[in-house]
Amino acid sequence: MAWSEGLGTCFVGLRAAEQQDAIKALLKIPAEMELITVMPFGYRLGGPRAGGTPRKAMAEIAHREQFGTAYIPH
């Protein structure tokens, strides 16, 4: 979805304890919380790029209550 809006993103996994500690300190995340990943978002240098990936309508990919009953957002 972010890409469709011209935003870039990158899933960043944090395995090493020192990485987790550094990010927690930077973002003021309590030490007792487990940090699994960070997901940075941003615009490309030079501004957002229009277009992105065309997305299917929710009714085509999501179901309400049971398979085959289209999800129609209100």
Predicted model as a PDB file, atoms N, CA, C, CB and O in Angstrom, pLDDT in the B-factor column:
MODEL        1                                                                  
ATOM      1  N   MET A   1       0.828  -1.184   0.000  1.00 69.00           N  
ATOM      2  CA  MET A   1       0.000   0.000   0.000  1.00 69.00           C  
ATOM      3  C   MET A   1       0.877   1.254   0.000  1.00 69.00           C  
ATOM      4  CB  MET A   1      -0.944  -0.005   1.210  1.00 69.00           C  
ATOM      5  O   MET A   1       0.612   2.204  -0.736  1.00 69.00           O  
ATOM      6  N   ALA A   2       1.908   1.248   0.820  1.00 71.00           N  
ATOM      7  CA  ALA A   2       2.787   2.419   0.878  1.00 71.00           C  
ATOM      8  C   ALA A   2       3.398   2.699  -0.490  1.00 71.00           C  
ATOM      9  CB  ALA A   2       3.899   2.210   1.923  1.00 71.00           C  
ATOM     10  O   ALA A   2       3.473   3.848  -0.925  1.00 71.00           O  
ATOM     11  N   TRP A   3       3.833   1.637  -1.162  1.00 71.00           N  
ATOM     12  CA  TRP A   3       4.444   1.787  -2.472  1.00 71.00           C  
ATOM     13  C   TRP A   3       3.468   2.409  -3.461  1.00 71.00           C  
ATOM     14  CB  TRP A   3       4.930   0.440  -2.988  1.00 71.00           C  
ATOM     15  O   TRP A   3       3.861   3.220  -4.300  1.00 71.00           O  
ATOM     16  N   SER A   4       2.190   2.030  -3.364  1.00 71.00           N  
ATOM     17  CA  SER A   4       1.158   2.589  -4.232  1.00 71.00           C  
ATOM     18  C   SER A   4       1.000   4.089  -4.019  1.00 71.00           C  
ATOM     19  CB  SER A   4      -0.170   1.888  -3.989  1.00 71.00           C  
ATOM     20  O   SER A   4       0.564   4.805  -4.920  1.00 71.00           O  
ATOM     21  N   GLU A   5       1.351   4.561  -2.833  1.00 72.00           N  
ATOM     22  CA  GLU A   5       1.239   5.981  -2.503  1.00 72.00           C  
ATOM     23  C   GLU A   5       2.548   6.732  -2.736  1.00 72.00           C  
ATOM     24  CB  GLU A   5       0.803   6.146  -1.057  1.00 72.00           C  
ATOM     25  O   GLU A   5       2.670   7.900  -2.366  1.00 72.00           O  
ATOM     26  N   GLY A   6       3.527   6.063  -3.349  1.00 74.00           N  
ATOM     27  CA  GLY A   6       4.794   6.705  -3.657  1.00 74.00           C  
ATOM     28  C   GLY A   6       5.830   6.626  -2.552  1.00 74.00           C  
ATOM     29  O   GLY A   6       6.894   7.235  -2.661  1.00 74.00           O  
ATOM     30  N   LEU A   7       5.538   5.884  -1.487  1.00 79.00           N  
ATOM     31  CA  LEU A   7       6.472   5.729  -0.378  1.00 79.00           C  
ATOM     32  C   LEU A   7       7.346   4.500  -0.578  1.00 79.00           C  
ATOM     33  CB  LEU A   7       5.717   5.632   0.950  1.00 79.00           C  
ATOM     34  O   LEU A   7       6.902   3.490  -1.125  1.00 79.00           O  
ATOM     35  N   GLY A   8       8.578   4.598  -0.134  1.00 80.00           N  
ATOM     36  CA  GLY A   8       9.459   3.442  -0.109  1.00 80.00           C  
ATOM     37  C   GLY A   8       9.462   2.861   1.292  1.00 80.00           C  
ATOM     38  O   GLY A   8       9.250   3.586   2.264  1.00 80.00           O  
ATOM     39  N   THR A   9       9.695   1.576   1.408  1.00 83.00           N  
ATOM     40  CA  THR A   9       9.745   0.926   2.706  1.00 83.00           C  
ATOM     41  C   THR A   9      10.675  -0.269   2.627  1.00 83.00           C  
ATOM     42  CB  THR A   9       8.338   0.497   3.169  1.00 83.00           C  
ATOM     43  O   THR A   9      10.934  -0.798   1.546  1.00 83.00           O  
ATOM     44  N   CYS A  10      11.172  -0.688   3.773  1.00 83.00           N  
ATOM     45  CA  CYS A  10      12.087  -1.817   3.818  1.00 83.00           C  
ATOM     46  C   CYS A  10      11.944  -2.510   5.169  1.00 83.00           C  
ATOM     47  CB  CYS A  10      13.555  -1.360   3.577  1.00 83.00           C  
ATOM     48  O   CYS A  10      12.119  -1.875   6.209  1.00 83.00           O  
ATOM     49  N   PHE A  11      11.633  -3.782   5.168  1.00 84.00           N  
ATOM     50  CA  PHE A  11      11.513  -4.577   6.389  1.00 84.00           C  
ATOM     51  C   PHE A  11      12.922  -4.819   6.920  1.00 84.00           C  
ATOM     52  CB  PHE A  11      10.758  -5.938   6.125  1.00 84.00           C  
ATOM     53  O   PHE A  11      13.768  -5.361   6.209  1.00 84.00           O  
ATOM     54  N   VAL A  12      13.180  -4.420   8.167  1.00 87.00           N  
ATOM     55  CA  VAL A  12      14.503  -4.577   8.757  1.00 87.00           C  
ATOM     56  C   VAL A  12      14.397  -5.459   9.997  1.00 87.00           C  
ATOM     57  CB  VAL A  12      15.122  -3.197   9.111  1.00 87.00           C  
ATOM     58  O   VAL A  12      13.856  -5.034  11.018  1.00 87.00           O  
ATOM     59  N   GLY A  13      14.909  -6.680   9.912  1.00 86.00           N  
ATOM     60  CA  GLY A  13      14.911  -7.584  11.055  1.00 86.00           C  
ATOM     61  C   GLY A  13      16.095  -7.286  11.968  1.00 86.00           C  
ATOM     62  O   GLY A  13      17.181  -6.951  11.496  1.00 86.00           O  
ATOM     63  N   LEU A  14      15.882  -7.409  13.265  1.00 82.00           N  
ATOM     64  CA  LEU A  14      16.939  -7.128  14.236  1.00 82.00           C  
ATOM     65  C   LEU A  14      17.221  -8.393  15.030  1.00 82.00           C  
ATOM     66  CB  LEU A  14      16.541  -5.954  15.183  1.00 82.00           C  
ATOM     67  O   LEU A  14      16.389  -8.823  15.830  1.00 82.00           O  
ATOM     68  N   ARG A  15      18.386  -8.992  14.817  1.00 82.00           N  
ATOM     69  CA  ARG A  15      18.718 -10.235  15.509  1.00 82.00           C  
ATOM     70  C   ARG A  15      19.701 -10.014  16.649  1.00 82.00           C  
ATOM     71  CB  ARG A  15      19.289 -11.236  14.532  1.00 82.00           C  
ATOM     72  O   ARG A  15      19.540 -10.581  17.730  1.00 82.00           O  
ATOM     73  N   ALA A  16      20.706  -9.203  16.414  1.00 87.00           N  
ATOM     74  CA  ALA A  16      21.748  -9.000  17.418  1.00 87.00           C  
ATOM     75  C   ALA A  16      21.242  -8.112  18.551  1.00 87.00           C  
ATOM     76  CB  ALA A  16      23.000  -8.381  16.776  1.00 87.00           C  
ATOM     77  O   ALA A  16      20.573  -7.107  18.314  1.00 87.00           O  
ATOM     78  N   ALA A  17      21.567  -8.492  19.773  1.00 88.00           N  
ATOM     79  CA  ALA A  17      21.128  -7.747  20.954  1.00 88.00           C  
ATOM     80  C   ALA A  17      21.600  -6.301  20.901  1.00 88.00           C  
ATOM     81  CB  ALA A  17      21.642  -8.417  22.228  1.00 88.00           C  
ATOM     82  O   ALA A  17      20.860  -5.396  21.289  1.00 88.00           O  
ATOM     83  N   GLU A  18      22.828  -6.069  20.425  1.00 90.00           N  
ATOM     84  CA  GLU A  18      23.336  -4.691  20.383  1.00 90.00           C  
ATOM     85  C   GLU A  18      22.563  -3.830  19.385  1.00 90.00           C  
ATOM     86  CB  GLU A  18      24.823  -4.687  20.024  1.00 90.00           C  
ATOM     87  O   GLU A  18      22.419  -2.625  19.590  1.00 90.00           O  
ATOM     88  N   GLN A  19      22.062  -4.444  18.296  1.00 88.00           N  
ATOM     89  CA  GLN A  19      21.217  -3.713  17.345  1.00 88.00           C  
ATOM     90  C   GLN A  19      19.909  -3.312  18.023  1.00 88.00           C  
ATOM     91  CB  GLN A  19      20.934  -4.574  16.078  1.00 88.00           C  
ATOM     92  O   GLN A  19      19.469  -2.166  17.923  1.00 88.00           O  
ATOM     93  N   GLN A  20      19.295  -4.271  18.713  1.00 88.00           N  
ATOM     94  CA  GLN A  20      18.036  -3.990  19.403  1.00 88.00           C  
ATOM     95  C   GLN A  20      18.222  -2.896  20.439  1.00 88.00           C  
ATOM     96  CB  GLN A  20      17.491  -5.257  20.069  1.00 88.00           C  
ATOM     97  O   GLN A  20      17.401  -1.984  20.530  1.00 88.00           O  
ATOM     98  N   ASP A  21      19.303  -2.977  21.231  1.00 91.00           N  
ATOM     99  CA  ASP A  21      19.561  -1.974  22.266  1.00 91.00           C  
ATOM    100  C   ASP A  21      19.739  -0.586  21.663  1.00 91.00           C  
ATOM    101  CB  ASP A  21      20.799  -2.353  23.074  1.00 91.00           C  
ATOM    102  O   ASP A  21      19.217   0.391  22.202  1.00 91.00           O  
ATOM    103  N   ALA A  22      20.470  -0.483  20.551  1.00 91.00           N  
ATOM    104  CA  ALA A  22      20.710   0.814  19.919  1.00 91.00           C  
ATOM    105  C   ALA A  22      19.412   1.427  19.400  1.00 91.00           C  
ATOM    106  CB  ALA A  22      21.715   0.667  18.773  1.00 91.00           C  
ATOM    107  O   ALA A  22      19.171   2.620  19.587  1.00 91.00           O  
ATOM    108  N   ILE A  23      18.575   0.620  18.750  1.00 88.00           N  
ATOM    109  CA  ILE A  23      17.304   1.118  18.218  1.00 88.00           C  
ATOM    110  C   ILE A  23      16.362   1.496  19.356  1.00 88.00           C  
ATOM    111  CB  ILE A  23      16.644   0.061  17.306  1.00 88.00           C  
ATOM    112  O   ILE A  23      15.691   2.526  19.283  1.00 88.00           O  
ATOM    113  N   LYS A  24      16.303   0.674  20.412  1.00 90.00           N  
ATOM    114  CA  LYS A  24      15.451   0.996  21.568  1.00 90.00           C  
ATOM    115  C   LYS A  24      15.856   2.320  22.188  1.00 90.00           C  
ATOM    116  CB  LYS A  24      15.525  -0.118  22.622  1.00 90.00           C  
ATOM    117  O   LYS A  24      14.997   3.121  22.554  1.00 90.00           O  
ATOM    118  N   ALA A  25      17.155   2.559  22.309  1.00 92.00           N  
ATOM    119  CA  ALA A  25      17.634   3.824  22.880  1.00 92.00           C  
ATOM    120  C   ALA A  25      17.255   4.995  21.974  1.00 92.00           C  
ATOM    121  CB  ALA A  25      19.170   3.782  23.088  1.00 92.00           C  
ATOM    122  O   ALA A  25      16.788   6.027  22.456  1.00 92.00           O  
ATOM    123  N   LEU A  26      17.453   4.839  20.670  1.00 90.00           N  
ATOM    124  CA  LEU A  26      17.155   5.897  19.713  1.00 90.00           C  
ATOM    125  C   LEU A  26      15.673   6.272  19.722  1.00 90.00           C  
ATOM    126  CB  LEU A  26      17.571   5.466  18.317  1.00 90.00           C  
ATOM    127  O   LEU A  26      15.323   7.452  19.693  1.00 90.00           O  
ATOM    128  N   LEU A  27      14.803   5.250  19.761  1.00 88.00           N  
ATOM    129  CA  LEU A  27      13.354   5.474  19.675  1.00 88.00           C  
ATOM    130  C   LEU A  27      12.662   5.522  21.034  1.00 88.00           C  
ATOM    131  CB  LEU A  27      12.724   4.395  18.842  1.00 88.00           C  
ATOM    132  O   LEU A  27      11.439   5.641  21.109  1.00 88.00           O  
ATOM    133  N   LYS A  28      13.451   5.429  22.112  1.00 91.00           N  
ATOM    134  CA  LYS A  28      12.930   5.471  23.484  1.00 91.00           C  
ATOM    135  C   LYS A  28      11.913   4.351  23.749  1.00 91.00           C  
ATOM    136  CB  LYS A  28      12.282   6.832  23.755  1.00 91.00           C  
ATOM    137  O   LYS A  28      10.882   4.570  24.384  1.00 91.00           O  
ATOM    138  N   ILE A  29      12.226   3.156  23.252  1.00 90.00           N  
ATOM    139  CA  ILE A  29      11.406   1.967  23.487  1.00 90.00           C  
ATOM    140  C   ILE A  29      11.862   1.354  24.806  1.00 90.00           C  
ATOM    141  CB  ILE A  29      11.523   0.930  22.299  1.00 90.00           C  
ATOM    142  O   ILE A  29      13.063   1.166  24.999  1.00 90.00           O  
ATOM    143  N   PRO A  30      10.940   1.034  25.727  1.00 91.00           N  
ATOM    144  CA  PRO A  30      11.346   0.462  27.015  1.00 91.00           C  
ATOM    145  C   PRO A  30      12.190  -0.804  26.834  1.00 91.00           C  
ATOM    146  CB  PRO A  30      10.110   0.145  27.863  1.00 91.00           C  
ATOM    147  O   PRO A  30      11.912  -1.628  25.963  1.00 91.00           O  
ATOM    148  N   ALA A  31      13.217  -0.945  27.664  1.00 89.00           N  
ATOM    149  CA  ALA A  31      14.165  -2.058  27.571  1.00 89.00           C  
ATOM    150  C   ALA A  31      13.487  -3.414  27.700  1.00 89.00           C  
ATOM    151  CB  ALA A  31      15.226  -1.921  28.638  1.00 89.00           C  
ATOM    152  O   ALA A  31      13.930  -4.383  27.083  1.00 89.00           O  
ATOM    153  N   GLU A  32      12.411  -3.504  28.498  1.00 90.00           N  
ATOM    154  CA  GLU A  32      11.756  -4.795  28.719  1.00 90.00           C  
ATOM    155  C   GLU A  32      10.907  -5.263  27.531  1.00 90.00           C  
ATOM    156  CB  GLU A  32      10.889  -4.712  29.946  1.00 90.00           C  
ATOM    157  O   GLU A  32      10.447  -6.405  27.518  1.00 90.00           O  
ATOM    158  N   MET A  33      10.698  -4.402  26.544  1.00 88.00           N  
ATOM    159  CA  MET A  33       9.920  -4.791  25.368  1.00 88.00           C  
ATOM    160  C   MET A  33      10.833  -5.479  24.354  1.00 88.00           C  
ATOM    161  CB  MET A  33       9.227  -3.556  24.729  1.00 88.00           C  
ATOM    162  O   MET A  33      11.991  -5.097  24.189  1.00 88.00           O  
ATOM    163  N   GLU A  34      10.301  -6.491  23.682  1.00 86.00           N  
ATOM    164  CA  GLU A  34      11.057  -7.196  22.650  1.00 86.00           C  
ATOM    165  C   GLU A  34      10.846  -6.498  21.316  1.00 86.00           C  
ATOM    166  CB  GLU A  34      10.635  -8.688  22.564  1.00 86.00           C  
ATOM    167  O   GLU A  34       9.711  -6.294  20.886  1.00 86.00           O  
ATOM    168  N   LEU A  35      11.918  -6.142  20.680  1.00 85.00           N  
ATOM    169  CA  LEU A  35      11.870  -5.485  19.385  1.00 85.00           C  
ATOM    170  C   LEU A  35      12.225  -6.518  18.324  1.00 85.00           C  
ATOM    171  CB  LEU A  35      12.837  -4.254  19.329  1.00 85.00           C  
ATOM    172  O   LEU A  35      13.332  -7.057  18.328  1.00 85.00           O  
ATOM    173  N   ILE A  36      11.306  -6.793  17.430  1.00 84.00           N  
ATOM    174  CA  ILE A  36      11.511  -7.819  16.415  1.00 84.00           C  
ATOM    175  C   ILE A  36      11.941  -7.217  15.087  1.00 84.00           C  
ATOM    176  CB  ILE A  36      10.245  -8.632  16.227  1.00 84.00           C  
ATOM    177  O   ILE A  36      12.816  -7.755  14.408  1.00 84.00           O  
ATOM    178  N   THR A  37      11.328  -6.109  14.720  1.00 85.00           N  
ATOM    179  CA  THR A  37      11.616  -5.494  13.427  1.00 85.00           C  
ATOM    180  C   THR A  37      11.325  -4.004  13.476  1.00 85.00           C  
ATOM    181  CB  THR A  37      10.798  -6.162  12.312  1.00 85.00           C  
ATOM    182  O   THR A  37      10.622  -3.523  14.364  1.00 85.00           O  
ATOM    183  N   VAL A  38      11.868  -3.291  12.519  1.00 87.00           N  
ATOM    184  CA  VAL A  38      11.477  -1.906  12.279  1.00 87.00           C  
ATOM    185  C   VAL A  38      11.090  -1.797  10.813  1.00 87.00           C  
ATOM    186  CB  VAL A  38      12.632  -0.898  12.648  1.00 87.00           C  
ATOM    187  O   VAL A  38      11.609  -2.529   9.970  1.00 87.00           O  
ATOM    188  N   MET A  39      10.183  -0.886  10.515  1.00 84.00           N  
ATOM    189  CA  MET A  39       9.703  -0.712   9.152  1.00 84.00           C  
ATOM    190  C   MET A  39       9.780   0.776   8.800  1.00 84.00           C  
ATOM    191  CB  MET A  39       8.242  -1.260   8.991  1.00 84.00           C  
ATOM    192  O   MET A  39       8.824   1.520   9.019  1.00 84.00           O  
ATOM    193  N   PRO A  40      10.932   1.208   8.251  1.00 85.00           N  
ATOM    194  CA  PRO A  40      11.047   2.616   7.878  1.00 85.00           C  
ATOM    195  C   PRO A  40      10.241   2.930   6.618  1.00 85.00           C  
ATOM    196  CB  PRO A  40      12.515   2.986   7.664  1.00 85.00           C  
ATOM    197  O   PRO A  40      10.135   2.100   5.715  1.00 85.00           O  
ATOM    198  N   PHE A  41       9.681   4.121   6.569  1.00 83.00           N  
ATOM    199  CA  PHE A  41       8.941   4.609   5.408  1.00 83.00           C  
ATOM    200  C   PHE A  41       9.554   5.929   4.981  1.00 83.00           C  
ATOM    201  CB  PHE A  41       7.418   4.771   5.722  1.00 83.00           C  
ATOM    202  O   PHE A  41      10.043   6.675   5.829  1.00 83.00           O  
ATOM    203  N   GLY A  42       9.543   6.237   3.705  1.00 83.00           N  
ATOM    204  CA  GLY A  42      10.040   7.525   3.257  1.00 83.00           C  
ATOM    205  C   GLY A  42       9.836   7.720   1.772  1.00 83.00           C  
ATOM    206  O   GLY A  42       9.517   6.786   1.036  1.00 83.00           O  
ATOM    207  N   TYR A  43      10.026   8.956   1.350  1.00 80.00           N  
ATOM    208  CA  TYR A  43       9.933   9.289  -0.062  1.00 80.00           C  
ATOM    209  C   TYR A  43      11.300   9.204  -0.711  1.00 80.00           C  
ATOM    210  CB  TYR A  43       9.337  10.684  -0.254  1.00 80.00           C  
ATOM    211  O   TYR A  43      12.319   9.429  -0.059  1.00 80.00           O  
ATOM    212  N   ARG A  44      11.322   8.884  -1.980  1.00 74.00           N  
ATOM    213  CA  ARG A  44      12.569   8.836  -2.738  1.00 74.00           C  
ATOM    214  C   ARG A  44      13.196  10.221  -2.786  1.00 74.00           C  
ATOM    215  CB  ARG A  44      12.324   8.303  -4.166  1.00 74.00           C  
ATOM    216  O   ARG A  44      12.498  11.233  -2.722  1.00 74.00           O  
ATOM    217  N   LEU A  45      14.507  10.256  -2.897  1.00 77.00           N  
ATOM    218  CA  LEU A  45      15.217  11.499  -3.101  1.00 77.00           C  
ATOM    219  C   LEU A  45      14.676  12.121  -4.382  1.00 77.00           C  
ATOM    220  CB  LEU A  45      16.765  11.275  -3.174  1.00 77.00           C  
ATOM    221  O   LEU A  45      14.638  11.461  -5.420  1.00 77.00           O  
ATOM    222  N   GLY A  46      14.267  13.354  -4.325  1.00 73.00           N  
ATOM    223  CA  GLY A  46      13.677  13.992  -5.502  1.00 73.00           C  
ATOM    224  C   GLY A  46      12.161  13.967  -5.475  1.00 73.00           C  
ATOM    225  O   GLY A  46      11.522  14.452  -6.409  1.00 73.00           O  
ATOM    226  N   GLY A  47      11.569  13.411  -4.426  1.00 68.00           N  
ATOM    227  CA  GLY A  47      10.118  13.421  -4.290  1.00 68.00           C  
ATOM    228  C   GLY A  47       9.481  12.084  -4.578  1.00 68.00           C  
ATOM    229  O   GLY A  47      10.126  11.170  -5.093  1.00 68.00           O  
ATOM    230  N   PRO A  48       8.200  11.975  -4.240  1.00 63.00           N  
ATOM    231  CA  PRO A  48       7.488  10.707  -4.446  1.00 63.00           C  
ATOM    232  C   PRO A  48       7.329  10.391  -5.923  1.00 63.00           C  
ATOM    233  CB  PRO A  48       6.116  10.752  -3.777  1.00 63.00           C  
ATOM    234  O   PRO A  48       7.251  11.283  -6.768  1.00 63.00           O  
ATOM    235  N   ARG A  49       7.285   9.119  -6.204  1.00 63.00           N  
ATOM    236  CA  ARG A  49       7.066   8.654  -7.566  1.00 63.00           C  
ATOM    237  C   ARG A  49       5.612   8.234  -7.667  1.00 63.00           C  
ATOM    238  CB  ARG A  49       8.034   7.476  -7.945  1.00 63.00           C  
ATOM    239  O   ARG A  49       5.149   7.401  -6.888  1.00 63.00           O  
ATOM    240  N   ALA A  50       4.911   8.786  -8.589  1.00 61.00           N  
ATOM    241  CA  ALA A  50       3.489   8.468  -8.742  1.00 61.00           C  
ATOM    242  C   ALA A  50       3.308   7.066  -9.295  1.00 61.00           C  
ATOM    243  CB  ALA A  50       2.801   9.488  -9.659  1.00 61.00           C  
ATOM    244  O   ALA A  50       4.228   6.479  -9.865  1.00 61.00           O  
ATOM    245  N   GLY A  51       2.119   6.550  -9.118  1.00 61.00           N  
ATOM    246  CA  GLY A  51       1.785   5.254  -9.698  1.00 61.00           C  
ATOM    247  C   GLY A  51       1.871   4.130  -8.707  1.00 61.00           C  
ATOM    248  O   GLY A  51       0.876   3.775  -8.075  1.00 61.00           O  
ATOM    249  N   GLY A  52       3.045   3.569  -8.562  1.00 60.00           N  
ATOM    250  CA  GLY A  52       3.190   2.427  -7.672  1.00 60.00           C  
ATOM    251  C   GLY A  52       2.562   1.195  -8.279  1.00 60.00           C  
ATOM    252  O   GLY A  52       2.393   1.103  -9.495  1.00 60.00           O  
ATOM    253  N   THR A  53       2.219   0.253  -7.432  1.00 66.00           N  
ATOM    254  CA  THR A  53       1.636  -1.003  -7.865  1.00 66.00           C  
ATOM    255  C   THR A  53       0.116  -0.913  -7.859  1.00 66.00           C  
ATOM    256  CB  THR A  53       2.107  -2.151  -6.972  1.00 66.00           C  
ATOM    257  O   THR A  53      -0.469  -0.574  -6.830  1.00 66.00           O  
ATOM    258  N   PRO A  54      -0.535  -1.206  -8.972  1.00 74.00           N  
ATOM    259  CA  PRO A  54      -1.998  -1.206  -8.965  1.00 74.00           C  
ATOM    260  C   PRO A  54      -2.511  -2.255  -7.981  1.00 74.00           C  
ATOM    261  CB  PRO A  54      -2.557  -1.475 -10.387  1.00 74.00           C  
ATOM    262  O   PRO A  54      -1.977  -3.363  -7.928  1.00 74.00           O  
ATOM    263  N   ARG A  55      -3.516  -1.928  -7.222  1.00 74.00           N  
ATOM    264  CA  ARG A  55      -4.074  -2.836  -6.220  1.00 74.00           C  
ATOM    265  C   ARG A  55      -5.454  -3.319  -6.636  1.00 74.00           C  
ATOM    266  CB  ARG A  55      -4.148  -2.149  -4.853  1.00 74.00           C  
ATOM    267  O   ARG A  55      -6.228  -2.585  -7.250  1.00 74.00           O  
ATOM    268  N   LYS A  56      -5.747  -4.564  -6.292  1.00 81.00           N  
ATOM    269  CA  LYS A  56      -7.079  -5.104  -6.525  1.00 81.00           C  
ATOM    270  C   LYS A  56      -8.036  -4.521  -5.491  1.00 81.00           C  
ATOM    271  CB  LYS A  56      -7.073  -6.657  -6.464  1.00 81.00           C  
ATOM    272  O   LYS A  56      -7.616  -4.102  -4.413  1.00 81.00           O  
ATOM    273  N   ALA A  57      -9.304  -4.499  -5.823  1.00 81.00           N  
ATOM    274  CA  ALA A  57     -10.320  -4.039  -4.885  1.00 81.00           C  
ATOM    275  C   ALA A  57     -10.423  -5.035  -3.728  1.00 81.00           C  
ATOM    276  CB  ALA A  57     -11.695  -3.869  -5.595  1.00 81.00           C  
ATOM    277  O   ALA A  57     -10.234  -6.236  -3.922  1.00 81.00           O  
ATOM    278  N   MET A  58     -10.720  -4.542  -2.534  1.00 77.00           N  
ATOM    279  CA  MET A  58     -10.859  -5.414  -1.364  1.00 77.00           C  
ATOM    280  C   MET A  58     -11.863  -6.540  -1.612  1.00 77.00           C  
ATOM    281  CB  MET A  58     -11.289  -4.597  -0.147  1.00 77.00           C  
ATOM    282  O   MET A  58     -11.669  -7.661  -1.143  1.00 77.00           O  
ATOM    283  N   ALA A  59     -12.922  -6.244  -2.341  1.00 80.00           N  
ATOM    284  CA  ALA A  59     -13.946  -7.259  -2.617  1.00 80.00           C  
ATOM    285  C   ALA A  59     -13.382  -8.437  -3.405  1.00 80.00           C  
ATOM    286  CB  ALA A  59     -15.109  -6.637  -3.384  1.00 80.00           C  
ATOM    287  O   ALA A  59     -13.945  -9.531  -3.369  1.00 80.00           O  
ATOM    288  N   GLU A  60     -12.276  -8.226  -4.116  1.00 83.00           N  
ATOM    289  CA  GLU A  60     -11.664  -9.303  -4.893  1.00 83.00           C  
ATOM    290  C   GLU A  60     -10.726 -10.178  -4.068  1.00 83.00           C  
ATOM    291  CB  GLU A  60     -10.909  -8.722  -6.057  1.00 83.00           C  
ATOM    292  O   GLU A  60     -10.493 -11.331  -4.429  1.00 83.00           O  
ATOM    293  N   ILE A  61     -10.186  -9.660  -2.974  1.00 83.00           N  
ATOM    294  CA  ILE A  61      -9.159 -10.400  -2.248  1.00 83.00           C  
ATOM    295  C   ILE A  61      -9.513 -10.734  -0.801  1.00 83.00           C  
ATOM    296  CB  ILE A  61      -7.900  -9.624  -2.265  1.00 83.00           C  
ATOM    297  O   ILE A  61      -8.819 -11.532  -0.170  1.00 83.00           O  
ATOM    298  N   ALA A  62     -10.572 -10.144  -0.267  1.00 85.00           N  
ATOM    299  CA  ALA A  62     -10.939 -10.396   1.131  1.00 85.00           C  
ATOM    300  C   ALA A  62     -12.355 -10.949   1.191  1.00 85.00           C  
ATOM    301  CB  ALA A  62     -10.825  -9.100   1.981  1.00 85.00           C  
ATOM    302  O   ALA A  62     -13.176 -10.690   0.311  1.00 85.00           O  
ATOM    303  N   HIS A  63     -12.625 -11.706   2.231  1.00 82.00           N  
ATOM    304  CA  HIS A  63     -13.927 -12.348   2.396  1.00 82.00           C  
ATOM    305  C   HIS A  63     -14.516 -11.968   3.745  1.00 82.00           C  
ATOM    306  CB  HIS A  63     -13.808 -13.884   2.269  1.00 82.00           C  
ATOM    307  O   HIS A  63     -13.772 -11.721   4.694  1.00 82.00           O  
ATOM    308  N   ARG A  64     -15.832 -11.916   3.846  1.00 81.00           N  
ATOM    309  CA  ARG A  64     -16.511 -11.587   5.091  1.00 81.00           C  
ATOM    310  C   ARG A  64     -17.194 -12.843   5.633  1.00 81.00           C  
ATOM    311  CB  ARG A  64     -17.544 -10.441   4.878  1.00 81.00           C  
ATOM    312  O   ARG A  64     -18.017 -13.467   4.963  1.00 81.00           O  
ATOM    313  N   GLU A  65     -16.828 -13.189   6.852  1.00 77.00           N  
ATOM    314  CA  GLU A  65     -17.422 -14.314   7.583  1.00 77.00           C  
ATOM    315  C   GLU A  65     -17.046 -15.684   7.012  1.00 77.00           C  
ATOM    316  CB  GLU A  65     -18.919 -14.176   7.587  1.00 77.00           C  
ATOM    317  O   GLU A  65     -16.673 -16.581   7.768  1.00 77.00           O  
ATOM    318  N   GLN A  66     -17.140 -15.857   5.693  1.00 78.00           N  
ATOM    319  CA  GLN A  66     -16.788 -17.142   5.089  1.00 78.00           C  
ATOM    320  C   GLN A  66     -16.263 -16.915   3.682  1.00 78.00           C  
ATOM    321  CB  GLN A  66     -18.007 -18.100   5.068  1.00 78.00           C  
ATOM    322  O   GLN A  66     -16.564 -15.905   3.045  1.00 78.00           O  
ATOM    323  N   PHE A  67     -15.476 -17.869   3.210  1.00 78.00           N  
ATOM    324  CA  PHE A  67     -14.904 -17.782   1.876  1.00 78.00           C  
ATOM    325  C   PHE A  67     -16.013 -17.649   0.843  1.00 78.00           C  
ATOM    326  CB  PHE A  67     -14.031 -19.011   1.576  1.00 78.00           C  
ATOM    327  O   PHE A  67     -17.007 -18.374   0.893  1.00 78.00           O  
ATOM    328  N   GLY A  68     -15.843 -16.725  -0.090  1.00 81.00           N  
ATOM    329  CA  GLY A  68     -16.832 -16.556  -1.155  1.00 81.00           C  
ATOM    330  C   GLY A  68     -17.792 -15.414  -0.913  1.00 81.00           C  
ATOM    331  O   GLY A  68     -18.483 -14.981  -1.835  1.00 81.00           O  
ATOM    332  N   THR A  69     -17.851 -14.911   0.324  1.00 85.00           N  
ATOM    333  CA  THR A  69     -18.688 -13.750   0.621  1.00 85.00           C  
ATOM    334  C   THR A  69     -17.766 -12.533   0.599  1.00 85.00           C  
ATOM    335  CB  THR A  69     -19.436 -13.897   2.019  1.00 85.00           C  
ATOM    336  O   THR A  69     -16.954 -12.343   1.503  1.00 85.00           O  
ATOM    337  N   ALA A  70     -17.899 -11.720  -0.433  1.00 81.00           N  
ATOM    338  CA  ALA A  70     -16.978 -10.597  -0.638  1.00 81.00           C  
ATOM    339  C   ALA A  70     -17.019  -9.616   0.527  1.00 81.00           C  
ATOM    340  CB  ALA A  70     -17.312  -9.869  -1.937  1.00 81.00           C  
ATOM    341  O   ALA A  70     -18.080  -9.318   1.075  1.00 81.00           O  
ATOM    342  N   TYR A  71     -15.849  -9.125   0.888  1.00 84.00           N  
ATOM    343  CA  TYR A  71     -15.743  -8.066   1.879  1.00 84.00           C  
ATOM    344  C   TYR A  71     -15.921  -6.740   1.150  1.00 84.00           C  
ATOM    345  CB  TYR A  71     -14.372  -8.123   2.643  1.00 84.00           C  
ATOM    346  O   TYR A  71     -15.138  -6.411   0.260  1.00 84.00           O  
ATOM    347  N   ILE A  72     -16.921  -5.996   1.513  1.00 81.00           N  
ATOM    348  CA  ILE A  72     -17.179  -4.684   0.919  1.00 81.00           C  
ATOM    349  C   ILE A  72     -16.991  -3.645   2.017  1.00 81.00           C  
ATOM    350  CB  ILE A  72     -18.626  -4.601   0.287  1.00 81.00           C  
ATOM    351  O   ILE A  72     -17.793  -3.587   2.949  1.00 81.00           O  
ATOM    352  N   PRO A  73     -15.940  -2.818   1.924  1.00 74.00           N  
ATOM    353  CA  PRO A  73     -15.730  -1.782   2.945  1.00 74.00           C  
ATOM    354  C   PRO A  73     -16.888  -0.784   2.953  1.00 74.00           C  
ATOM    355  CB  PRO A  73     -14.395  -1.042   2.701  1.00 74.00           C  
ATOM    356  O   PRO A  73     -17.485  -0.496   1.915  1.00 74.00           O  
ATOM    357  N   HIS A  74     -17.186  -0.273   4.124  1.00 70.00           N  
ATOM    358  CA  HIS A  74     -18.299   0.694   4.250  1.00 70.00           C  
ATOM    359  C   HIS A  74     -17.836   2.087   3.973  1.00 70.00           C  
ATOM    360  CB  HIS A  74     -18.922   0.636   5.635  1.00 70.00           C  
ATOM    361  O   HIS A  74     -18.632   3.025   4.032  1.00 70.00           O  
TER     362      HIS A  74                                                      
ENDMDL                                                                          
END                                                                             
